[in-house]
Amino acid sequence: MTPPESPVILSRTRAGVRTLTLNRPDKLNAANDALLLMLTAELQAADADTGVRVVVITGAGRGFCAGQDLGDVSGRDMTFTEHLNHTYNPLIRTIRGLSKPVITAINGVAAGAGASLALAGDIRLWAQSASLIEVFSNIALVPDSGSTWFLPRLVGYHRAFALMALADRVRADDALKYGLCEEVLADDSFADAVQAYAERLASRPAHALKLTKQALNAALTSTLDQALDLEAELQQLAGDHWEHEEGVTAFKAKRVPEFVRPEPA
Ligand code: T3D
């Protein structure tokens, strides 16, 4: 009897943190359609699950994600445009639109669309040995899955162009310097350190963070006037929520606020 195939995405929830692990380690977690569609579905499920407060995306084995599985493209019955609209673009839109913080935990090499995925997180944590390569030009393709949007906003047009044109590898220390990651963590305790970081994030006020993500996403493409208007609108929603009352009460009582409560049904 053939053993059942292991799932391309592993899912585990601990202390309000849902960890989704890309699970094709023999190919450095290169993405086939099953992986991309399942990752998007798992993210949507995490968004709908009130027990989940933070989502972590990471990779099994020594890679984070080597981008499109190049063994999986010949004979495909979709154009490139159709394929991106069917797989990668919904994935990136889902991450950016998720109402919960998404941590991309870059455990190893992130290349091509895997680099875009690494950059799409709200928080990017890198293992010391991780690296990122805008590898697309090696196979004469255009950076996709959001790389042309994320990278110049982080490093400026010129460094983005150079990284994309030459496909040079960015290592963790430079990634920190360039603003591609929030923290570089030791390899040997990476998973535990990511979980600890995620749990700290999970203890923060989830409703306020959801609105903060919404405001920051909108501000990336808005005018100052539009940002001020949206802040005023969202602040009302935050101020009317129990989290705000709890924060102020805790401050006055000189205690730590307790932002984790079961949501009313
Ligand atoms: O819709 C569309 O199709 C367009 C979308 C495009 C999005 C994209 O992501 S395009 C870019 C595709 N990705 C690449 O071109 C990256 C190819 N891989 C590499 O350049 C290198 O593997 C790395 C720099 C990422 C890592 O190098 P290294 O030396 O650490 O590992 P390796 O030995 O090259 O790879 C290990 C194994 O993974 C190897 O398999 P083997 O020989 O042990 O059986 C290798 O073939 C496999 N692998 C790595 N990347 C891919 C892959 N297999 C399939 N597809 C890959 N992308």
Residues whose N, C-alpha, C, O or C-beta is under 5 A from the ligand:
A	BS01	T3D	D26 K27 L28 A30 A66 G67 Q68 D69 L70 G71 F80 H83 L84 V109 A111 G112 A113 G114 V135 F136
